Amino acid sequence: MSDAALKRCDEVGSSKHPLKDVKFSYGTAGFRTKANTLDPIMYRVGLMAALRSVKFKGQYIGVMVTASHNPVCDNGVKIVDPYGDMMEEKWESYATTLANAPNGELAATLQDIAKALDLNLEDISKAKVIYGYDTRPSCPELVASLVDGFNAIGVEVCKDLGVVTTPQLHFVTRCLNDPSYGEATLEGYYRKIAEAFKKIQGPGKGPEVVLDGANGVGAPRTNDFKKYVGKAFNVTIVNDASHKDDVLNDSCGADFVKVQQKAPNNVTPTHGVHYVSFDGDADRVMYYFFDKDMKFHMLDGDKIATLIGGYLAELVKDAGHSLNLGVVQTAYANGSSTAYLENEMKVPIACTPTGVKHLHHAAKDFDIGVYFEANGHGTVIFDSKVEKKIRDTDASKLSASQQEKHALLLNVIDLINQTVGDALSDALMVEVVLKQKNWTCEDWDACYTDLPNRQLKVSVKDRTAVQVTNAERQTTAPAGLQEAVDEAVAKYSKGRSFVRPSGTEDVVRVYAEAETRELCDQLAYEVAQITHRIAGGIGEAPSQ
């Protein structure tokens, strides 16, 4: 990279994408904030993605522009590593440094980062990137800023995947670098999971599924998928107004269902129907159903983890394989799900801080790692050596029953998008397990009873003042907060509560659970009041 090219990065950044007096931080969701402040960040992410590709000697790096379940006024951007993983955590601090580099100092900052990471800027011309974006009205302008970054630093291979779900971008990024995983196109994505699903489910129409698309990108992309899967996935889509600017995630979507614990807008309760909600970028999924009395029942990420984890443990064993399967949870996992996994299923559990990057990493410690956040974001990871061993198995040496289960396991592996949480792939996997077990949603829900739980948001002057430890289950600052929370929890039967700074919004989150709904709500609001008082709350504290 010549001095002239470095100078160009500075000039374009200062003239077209100047940094205002705002501080940015790359976190669990990448950069995410109000869309009207993101222009300079998008430009700088273009520069950073090029550096990341240099690190991998010219492999493709993915960039996704989305704010997921956030309101339509927000947007965000995150970098995807060559095999579809989130960007290595070590690099988050470098991304933050570059994002906040003052106007006129981008060239110097790029050189400093390259030196710290032992990168040769002369290799920038070898960098390759692929980018995608969701349906937000702010995306076109922000994507143009991102591309300006690619062009300024000299990226020569730059692919536009278009309007896609986040998991589709992850999938294609991996396939570009690992063709054995699949065809690096949207059609390749659809065909891989559709063929696997149809082989497992067999001929005939599947059970009725109503999908809430959150008025986001998941709706049109699922409509595309329907052309490949046919009647095996018997789905009707509601909240599919992805073309409208003001309805994204508005009283609908996976986050709405999880937090409000009720059905979204435009859903008509019907007994016997499987209801599914995606979030705005379709990497989270929430299941729910209505019983004969039309009472709403939520089947969240914990329920999905126990369903899929339990089924895979049985399937692997029945196929003649002896493998170490474990489930990864966060502090948001319902206490009943943890007890069920440990005591009934005898499955090892790992607990990590909130954020897919933490769960994904921990899942790699198992031969088969199942991870789902309670919010419905998750997937299954097969260790590469274990997957190869399964695929290389000589089926002729297995019994007839084992051969049948082994063939089923191979299709299940193809159905799962191992790169990241994928609402569509996960929903199809749930449908597979329910059919294989001949279960209704009521049967699934009856495995264990969730403790009533509640999540609240508390606005504070500085969310970073709340420091946490023990997988975010305890606070270390501000002084006195954890002691006050412990004192409150002790008053409630089966009470549990924790406080943590949000990784995606400028708030502090409160989680509580207890034996009854009344006690749970009392505990949640009491801890929210405590947090507001001790952590420097602004505005009114949440109250019943």
DOTI-538813 format. One line per field, with one value per residue (C-alpha): residue number from 1; y, x, z. Coordinates in steps of 0.1 Angstrom, whole numbers, plus 5000, padded with zeros to 4 digits. Layout:
num [NUM/...];
north [Y/...];
east [X/...];
up [Z/...];
//
This chain:
num [1/2/3/4/5/6/7/8/9/10/11/12/13/14/15/16/17/18/19/20/21/22/23/24/25/26/27/28/29/30/31/32/33/34/35/36/37/38/39/40/41/42/43/44/45/46/47/48/49/50/51/52/53/54/55/56/57/58/59/60/61/62/63/64/65/66/67/68/69/70/71/72/73/74/75/76/77/78/79/80/81/82/83/84/85/86/87/88/89/90/91/92/93/94/95/96/97/98/99/100/101/102/103/104/105/106/107/108/109/110/111/112/113/114/115/116/117/118/119/120/121/122/123/124/125/126/127/128/129/130/131/132/133/134/135/136/137/138/139/140/141/142/143/144/145/146/147/148/149/150/151/152/153/154/155/156/157/158/159/160/161/162/163/164/165/166/167/168/169/170/171/172/173/174/175/176/177/178/179/180/181/182/183/184/185/186/187/188/189/190/191/192/193/194/195/196/197/198/199/200/201/202/203/204/205/206/207/208/209/210/211/212/213/214/215/216/217/218/219/220/221/222/223/224/225/226/227/228/229/230/231/232/233/234/235/236/237/238/239/240/241/242/243/244/245/246/247/248/249/250/251/252/253/254/255/256/257/258/259/260/261/262/263/264/265/266/267/268/269/270/271/272/273/274/275/276/277/278/279/280/281/282/283/284/285/286/287/288/289/290/291/292/293/294/295/296/297/298/299/300/301/302/303/304/305/306/307/308/309/310/311/312/313/314/315/316/317/318/319/320/321/322/323/324/325/326/327/328/329/330/331/332/333/334/335/336/337/338/339/340/341/342/343/344/345/346/347/348/349/350/351/352/353/354/355/356/357/358/359/360/361/362/363/364/365/366/367/368/369/370/371/372/373/374/375/376/377/378/379/380/381/382/383/384/385/386/387/388/389/390/391/392/393/394/395/396/397/398/399/400/401/402/403/404/405/406/407/408/409/410/411/412/413/414/415/416/417/418/419/420/421/422/423/424/425/426/427/428/429/430/431/432/433/434/435/436/437/438/439/440/441/442/443/444/445/446/447/448/449/450/451/452/453/454/455/456/457/458/459/460/461/462/463/464/465/466/467/468/469/470/471/472/473/474/475/476/477/478/479/480/481/482/483/484/485/486/487/488/489/490/491/492/493/494/495/496/497/498/499/500/501/502/503/504/505/506/507/508/509/510/511/512/513/514/515/516/517/518/519/520/521/522/523/524/525/526/527/528/529/530/531/532/533/534/535/536/537/538/539/540/541/542/543/544];
north [5000/5032/5065/5079/5052/5059/5096/5088/5069/5101/5125/5105/5099/5136/5150/5126/5107/5130/5117/5138/5141/5107/5077/5042/5008/4974/4950/4917/4931/4950/4987/4994/5028/5055/5051/5089/5087/5057/5071/5076/5042/5024/5039/5029/4993/4991/4998/4973/4945/4948/4945/4914/4898/4906/4887/4857/4860/4871/4849/4865/4886/4892/4924/4926/4958/4953/4963/4930/4934/4971/4998/5009/5042/5022/5004/4986/4967/4936/4918/4881/4859/4835/4804/4824/4831/4864/4885/4874/4892/4905/4926/4943/4968/4976/4981/5005/5023/5028/5038/5066/5078/5116/5131/5133/5105/5075/5067/5069/5047/5021/5019/5015/4987/4970/4972/4958/4929/4923/4930/4941/4969/4961/4930/4951/4945/4908/4915/4901/4911/4902/4923/4921/4942/4941/4960/4991/5024/5036/5007/5021/5052/5034/5006/5033/5046/5011/5006/5040/5024/4994/5015/5040/5013/4994/4963/4948/4919/4931/4912/4926/4898/4922/4922/4890/4876/4877/4839/4839/4863/4840/4809/4824/4839/4804/4787/4812/4801/4765/4752/4718/4735/4744/4765/4802/4816/4822/4794/4771/4780/4773/4741/4726/4730/4724/4691/4679/4689/4671/4639/4638/4648/4627/4632/4649/4683/4692/4706/4742/4768/4805/4826/4862/4878/4908/4929/4923/4905/4871/4873/4878/4854/4827/4833/4826/4794/4781/4777/4751/4732/4728/4716/4699/4732/4743/4779/4810/4843/4873/4906/4905/4942/4945/4972/4996/5019/5022/4987/4967/4949/4970/4949/4918/4896/4872/4899/4912/4877/4869/4902/4908/4871/4873/4868/4895/4917/4900/4865/4848/4822/4787/4755/4729/4755/4760/4797/4810/4845/4856/4888/4916/4900/4864/4850/4846/4823/4820/4793/4795/4779/4783/4755/4744/4774/4797/4804/4816/4793/4805/4780/4801/4794/4773/4750/4748/4739/4711/4698/4697/4688/4658/4646/4648/4629/4601/4602/4601/4571/4552/4558/4539/4569/4577/4615/4642/4664/4695/4725/4761/4786/4821/4836/4842/4805/4796/4778/4750/4743/4740/4716/4696/4693/4683/4660/4645/4645/4641/4665/4686/4724/4753/4789/4819/4857/4869/4872/4846/4850/4836/4807/4798/4796/4775/4751/4742/4725/4697/4671/4684/4718/4730/4766/4789/4821/4823/4850/4823/4829/4797/4767/4734/4730/4697/4696/4694/4661/4646/4656/4641/4609/4607/4613/4588/4560/4528/4523/4487/4478/4492/4474/4481/4503/4521/4526/4543/4566/4573/4585/4606/4622/4631/4650/4667/4680/4694/4711/4730/4762/4758/4793/4813/4813/4809/4814/4795/4766/4764/4764/4736/4716/4720/4707/4677/4668/4672/4649/4624/4622/4624/4653/4682/4716/4707/4675/4696/4722/4695/4684/4709/4740/4773/4794/4827/4853/4890/4912/4950/4979/5006/5039/5051/5079/5054/5017/5010/5019/4986/4959/4922/4889/4851/4849/4882/4868/4891/4928/4941/4978/5002/4995/4981/4971/4933/4933/4951/4926/4896/4910/4914/4880/4863/4874/4854/4817/4802/4838/4846/4880/4897/4930/4936/4964/4958/4949/4963/4992/5021/5006/4983/4950/4934/4897/4880/4847/4833/4806/4825/4852/4876/4870/4872/4906/4920/4909/4923/4957/4958/4951/4976/5002/4993/4995/5029/5042/5028/5029/5064/5061/5087/5094/5072/5038/5009/5003/4980];
east [5000/5016/5019/4995/4969/4973/4969/4937/4922/4927/4914/4883/4876/4880/4861/4833/4830/4842/4840/4818/4822/4808/4826/4820/4828/4828/4809/4789/4768/4797/4790/4753/4736/4714/4717/4722/4756/4770/4784/4820/4820/4809/4838/4862/4848/4856/4892/4892/4877/4905/4931/4913/4914/4952/4955/4940/4962/4934/4906/4871/4859/4822/4805/4769/4749/4720/4707/4689/4660/4666/4641/4642/4659/4690/4716/4748/4777/4797/4827/4825/4856/4865/4847/4815/4826/4823/4855/4882/4877/4913/4905/4875/4898/4916/4883/4873/4906/4902/4865/4875/4907/4904/4900/4933/4949/4935/4967/4988/4963/4962/5000/5000/4974/4993/5025/5009/4994/5025/5006/5021/5000/5015/4992/4960/4954/4949/4921/4886/4853/4817/4789/4752/4725/4690/4658/4663/4658/4692/4711/4717/4736/4755/4765/4778/4800/4812/4821/4839/4862/4869/4877/4899/4921/4924/4902/4900/4876/4844/4811/4777/4754/4724/4695/4700/4696/4726/4730/4730/4759/4778/4770/4782/4813/4823/4815/4837/4866/4856/4838/4832/4807/4784/4778/4787/4753/4719/4707/4733/4721/4685/4692/4714/4690/4659/4672/4683/4649/4629/4650/4643/4606/4596/4567/4535/4526/4541/4521/4508/4534/4527/4558/4561/4587/4592/4586/4622/4645/4635/4601/4611/4640/4618/4594/4624/4631/4596/4603/4630/4613/4578/4549/4573/4575/4539/4544/4523/4541/4526/4543/4560/4559/4597/4591/4577/4600/4582/4571/4604/4603/4573/4552/4564/4595/4614/4626/4591/4577/4605/4604/4566/4558/4529/4520/4530/4506/4487/4488/4454/4454/4446/4451/4474/4494/4531/4539/4574/4589/4621/4639/4647/4678/4666/4693/4669/4639/4611/4584/4550/4516/4481/4465/4428/4418/4437/4463/4497/4528/4563/4590/4622/4659/4662/4633/4649/4683/4668/4647/4676/4703/4683/4674/4709/4723/4698/4704/4742/4741/4715/4737/4766/4788/4802/4806/4808/4778/4773/4749/4761/4739/4741/4728/4695/4689/4658/4668/4644/4661/4694/4681/4664/4696/4717/4693/4671/4692/4726/4741/4772/4765/4789/4779/4793/4788/4759/4768/4770/4807/4811/4787/4801/4836/4826/4806/4838/4850/4826/4825/4790/4782/4746/4742/4712/4706/4672/4664/4665/4699/4718/4729/4748/4785/4802/4839/4855/4874/4842/4821/4847/4847/4809/4809/4837/4819/4816/4779/4781/4796/4766/4734/4703/4689/4723/4725/4691/4700/4734/4718/4695/4724/4741/4710/4707/4743/4735/4703/4721/4738/4769/4783/4759/4724/4700/4662/4652/4676/4667/4630/4634/4654/4626/4601/4623/4627/4589/4581/4608/4595/4558/4554/4530/4542/4523/4544/4576/4565/4557/4593/4598/4580/4598/4602/4583/4608/4609/4633/4634/4656/4669/4683/4714/4739/4767/4760/4798/4798/4781/4808/4801/4818/4810/4795/4777/4757/4772/4782/4815/4806/4792/4798/4768/4748/4754/4748/4715/4704/4714/4694/4663/4666/4668/4632/4617/4611/4633/4644/4673/4682/4712/4720/4743/4750/4734/4758/4734/4715/4724/4707/4713/4693/4676/4666/4646/4629/4609/4584/4553/4545/4536/4568/4589/4574/4579/4615/4622/4608/4625/4659/4652/4645/4678/4697/4682/4692/4727/4738/4729/4695/4680/4643/4618/4627/4606/4576/4546];
up [5000/4988/5007/4981/4989/5026/5019/4999/5029/5050/5024/5016/5053/5061/5031/5026/5059/5087/5123/5146/5183/5191/5206/5192/5205/5187/5209/5207/5178/5161/5159/5165/5171/5155/5118/5112/5131/5114/5081/5093/5110/5079/5060/5086/5088/5050/5059/5088/5068/5043/5071/5083/5049/5048/5081/5064/5033/5010/5022/5020/5049/5053/5064/5074/5077/5102/5136/5140/5165/5171/5160/5124/5133/5143/5122/5126/5110/5119/5104/5097/5097/5068/5083/5092/5128/5145/5142/5166/5199/5200/5169/5185/5202/5169/5152/5180/5177/5140/5143/5167/5148/5144/5110/5093/5113/5096/5077/5108/5127/5099/5100/5138/5137/5108/5128/5160/5141/5119/5087/5054/5040/5006/5005/5006/4969/4977/5001/4993/5009/5006/5021/5027/5043/5056/5046/5067/5047/5060/5044/5009/5020/5047/5023/4999/5027/5034/4997/4998/5025/5003/4973/4993/5007/4974/4978/4943/4949/4965/4962/4969/4982/4983/5008/5028/5063/5086/5085/5047/5047/5072/5051/5018/5034/5047/5013/4995/5017/5022/4990/5008/5030/5001/4970/4977/4965/4980/4957/4972/5007/4998/4981/5008/5037/5015/5002/5037/5051/5024/5027/5065/5064/5035/5011/5022/5037/5070/5100/5097/5106/5109/5106/5120/5098/5120/5089/5082/5057/5069/5053/5016/5020/5034/5005/4982/5002/4998/4961/4969/4998/4985/5007/5032/5050/5052/5062/5061/5066/5085/5094/5060/5052/5047/5021/5046/5065/5099/5109/5113/5147/5157/5181/5164/5160/5182/5207/5211/5218/5243/5263/5262/5265/5242/5206/5181/5161/5132/5147/5151/5179/5166/5185/5168/5148/5152/5156/5149/5151/5135/5144/5120/5104/5109/5132/5162/5164/5190/5190/5207/5206/5219/5240/5237/5259/5236/5263/5249/5256/5247/5236/5238/5231/5263/5251/5217/5231/5252/5223/5198/5223/5236/5202/5189/5219/5212/5174/5177/5201/5179/5149/5166/5175/5209/5211/5237/5233/5255/5258/5263/5281/5294/5327/5309/5307/5328/5359/5351/5318/5335/5360/5332/5312/5342/5361/5334/5303/5320/5295/5303/5305/5301/5310/5292/5292/5269/5233/5205/5201/5237/5232/5198/5212/5242/5219/5201/5233/5227/5199/5193/5209/5211/5221/5223/5241/5258/5231/5205/5189/5185/5165/5167/5159/5150/5155/5121/5128/5144/5114/5090/5110/5108/5071/5065/5085/5066/5068/5057/5091/5109/5118/5098/5125/5129/5091/5091/5120/5104/5072/5092/5111/5078/5066/5100/5097/5063/5076/5104/5096/5118/5110/5132/5147/5118/5124/5093/5097/5134/5128/5102/5128/5154/5128/5122/5158/5165/5136/5145/5181/5170/5195/5195/5209/5241/5244/5239/5264/5290/5293/5321/5334/5331/5362/5356/5344/5335/5317/5322/5309/5331/5316/5333/5327/5319/5313/5313/5350/5356/5357/5358/5365/5367/5332/5339/5368/5394/5394/5407/5403/5412/5449/5468/5438/5441/5478/5474/5446/5468/5497/5474/5459/5493/5500/5471/5468/5440/5433/5410/5395/5378/5363/5333/5308/5274/5245/5219/5235/5258/5288/5317/5317/5347/5346/5374/5380/5409/5418/5407/5382/5410/5429/5397/5387/5422/5422/5387/5395/5429/5413/5386/5413/5431/5398/5390/5424/5427/5391/5383/5366/5344/5339/5357/5370/5357/5380/5380];
//
